[in-house]
Amino acid sequence: MTDKKQTVFFEHILGIFMVFGVRELAGALARAVWALFFQKTGNEEAAGLCITGITALFMLFALWPLYCIRIGREKEYNLLNRRTADWILLIPFGICAALGLNQFMNLLHLTEIKGSYEATRQVLFSGTRVISLLILGFAVPIAEELMFRGLIFRHLKSFMGRKTAVILSALLFGVYHGNMVQGIYAFLMGLLLVWVYERFGSIFAPVLFHCAANSFVYLAADVEALGQSDGIIASCVLGMAGAVFIFMHFYQKNNNI
């Protein structure tokens, strides 16, 4: 490895560590804000959700300038014409992918594995409908897209092959979620999110996809029909079919990715 390549390599590794450092700092600040201003309310059940929301907001303010600097160095490109219809299709694409993958994991009984998933789920669904939807459906997805697709993936792609960067960034996204159930789901969704990012050449594409997916998962959590045997199978097939159909629509426009 030449001196120039070594410099580039360490620059991007440092950039990745900086991103994770920002995430940890945001989390620490969020916990401090909770302790100073909200803990005295005595609503301990909402602590996890509140800290998650505050962390996401801190991440947005910290990561957006870093992302703007990054795209200033490496211009984003566009493989589609970015028609309005294509942007709108990202919403059902995200919903179908989330529905299909969640129900597929239910069919495999992966959600029944004991561990931190159930505790995490209870924490995230502890707030009011509106607040939880704003945090889980919008603030968290936007922060995660800036972190993983906007910064980490771009850093990885700068010193390794695109395919390796796609897989590694998705793997990091899965590990980031902290438990096996969410990790498997996040890894698979991470692959789709990177593909959407590369296909559209804009961070707003995976943000839209991710927000649609998370919002749907939250809103559909209490739909009883989706938890019954027949409902799980039917919705899994419907979700997978819809996701594949929309995927092929985008893929046929340019099959370089």
N, C-alpha and C positions, 0 to 999 in steps of 0.2 A: 504494500500500500504506500503510495507516494505521500510526501508531506502535505500536499494540497488535499488529497483525499482524506488523510487522517484528520486534518483541520475541519473539513466539512462534516466528517463522521462525528467527531466530538461536539461540534456545534449543534448538530441535530439531537444527539443524545442529551446534551445539556438542555436543549429546548424542551424535550419530552419530560425530563425531571422537573423542569421549571413549571410545566403545566400541572403535574401531579402535586407539586409543592403549593401552587396556587389553590388547588382543590383542598388540600389539608389545612391551609391557612384559613380558607373560607369556612370550613367546618368548625375550626377552633373559634373563629369570630362569631359564628352563628350560635355556638353553645354559650359563649360569653354573653351575647345579647339576650338569649333566653334566660340565663341565670339572673341578669340584672333587671330585666323589665317584665318578664312573663312568668317566671317560676312562682312568684308570690300569688298568682291566681289559683294555684293548687290543682290545676288541670294537668296532671302528669301524663294522662293518656294521649293528650295532644302534643306532648313535648317532641316526640320523634318527627311528627308531620311538620310542626312549626320549625324545628331545626333544619329539616330537609328543605323547606321553602326558603328560609333565610340564607342557607348555604347556596342554593341555586341563584338567588339574587346577587349575592357577593361574587359568585363565579361569573355571572353575566357581565358585571361591571369590570371585572379584572381581565377576563379572557377576550372580550370584544376588541380592546385596543391591540392585544397581541395578535389576534386574527387579522386585523386590518393591516398591521405591519407585515404580517406573513404574506398576504395576498398582494401587498405592494411590491414584494420581491418576486413573487411568482404569479404571473397573471393567470386568472382562471380562464378556462376555455369552455366552449359550448358545443356539444355534439348533437343537440336538437335545435329546432327553431324556437323552442320555448313558447309554443302557442298557448293561449289561455286554456284550451282543452287539455293539454298535457299537464299543466299545473293542477287543474281540477281533478284529473285522474289520480294524482298522488294521494288524494284523500281516501277514495275507495281502495286504492292499492294498500295503504297502510292499515285500513280497517280489515280488509280480507286477509292480509298476511298475519295480523295479530290474532284474528279469529281462528284461522287455520292452524297456526303454530300452537296456540293455547289449547285448543281442543285436541290436537294431535298428542300433546304432552299429557292431557287428561286420559286419552285412550291408552297410553302406555303406562298410566298410573304413576307418572313421575311426580305429580303434585302431591301424592300421598306419602312421599319420603319424609321422614321426620327430620327436623333440623331447624334452621333459622328462618326458613321461608314463611311459615305460618306466623311466627312472631313479627316478622317484617311486614307481612300483609295486614295484621291487626293494627300495627302502628300507622301505616300509610292510609288506612281507611278509618282512622279514628276521628277525623274532623268533620265539619259540616260539608254538605254536598258541594256548595259553591267554592269554598276555600280549598277543599281537596282537589276539585277539578282544575282550579287555577294553578295549583302547585304541581300536581301529577300530570296534568294534561298539557301544560304550557311551560311553566318556569323550568321544571326539571328537563324536559326534552330539549329545550333551546340551549340550556347550559351544557347538557351532555353532547349535543351536536357540535357546539363550538369546541369542546374539549377533545372529543374523539375523532370526528371527521375533519373539522376545521383546522385543528392543530396537530394532534398526534399522528393521524394518518398522513398528513402532508409532510411532516418531519420524516416519518418512516419511508415514505415513497421517494424522498430526496436522496437516500443513500442505499436503498435496496430495490429489488424488483417490485413492480406494481402488485403482482399476485401475492408475493410474500407479505407486502405491506398490508394488503387487504385482510389476509388471514390473521396476521399478528395483531392488527388493530381491533379486529372483531374478537379475538381471544382476550385481549386486554379489557375490552368492553364487558365481556362475560365475567371475567375474574373480578372486575370492579364492583359488580352487583352483590358479591359477598356470600352467596349460597348457591348450591348446585342447581336447583330448579330455575331460579332466575338467571343463573349463569349460562345454562344451556340455551334458554330462550333468547337471552341478550346476545349470545354468540351468533345464533342464526339470524336474528334481526340485524345484528351489526354487519353481517355480510351484505344483506339487502340495502342497508343504509349507505354503505360505502359505494355500492353499485349505483344507487340513485344519485349520490353526490357526484360521482364521476360522469354519469350519463348527462346530468343537467349542467354540470360545471358551476354550481352555485350552492352555497351552504343553506340557502332558503328552501331548497328541494328536500333534503333529508329532514330539515326542521318541520316542514309541513307534513311529511310522511309520518314522522315520529309523534308529532302532536296528535294527529288523527288516530294513530294506533293506541297511544296511551289513553286518550280521552274515551275511546270506544271500550277498552278493557275496563276502565273504571266504571263507566255508565252501565256496562253489561254485566257487572259482577253480581247483581242481585236478580238477574233474569232467571227464573227457576227452570224454564224450558231448556236453557243451555247447559244445565247441570244434570239433566236426565239422560239415560243411555241413548235413546233414539235421537235426542236433541244434540248430543255430543257428536255422534257420527254424522248426522245430516249437516250440522254447522261446520264441522271439520272439512267435509267434502266441498261444501259451498265456498268456504273461505279459501281453501287451497285452489279450487278451480278458478275463482275470481282473481286471485293473486297471480296465477300462472297466465291467465288470459291477458291481464294488464302488463305483466312482465314481457310477454311476447310482443305486445303492441309496441313497447319501447325498444325492445331488442331488435326488431326488424328494421327500425329506422337507422340503426348503425350497430353493426355486430362486432365492432372492434373491442368491446368490453364485455 
